[in-house]
């Protein structure tokens, strides 16, 4: 009985894995022009965050709140990048995963920079 159950589970796992590979998307489907559009959108997003962080209003509030506000202000720029992905028929799940990954990286970097500048101000430099 255990062998039959094990064999059934093994066969079902193989068929599930086989179906996933048919719907898998590979990054080689993007053209060089599309990659350039995505890189330009990434640059615009990072530029927006950098410019937003320079505003003096964020110096007086908590760094975590300031980071949150900076990221929220630049969210429309990130939405443009999603439009590029969807326009090139990249699956939504993959586009959203990449945008989430980018948002997390930029948020961490912005928080680190704001914390550093706050520490520098408090130390009197």
Order of alpha helices (4+ residues) and beta strands (2+ residues): alpha-alpha-alpha-alpha-alpha
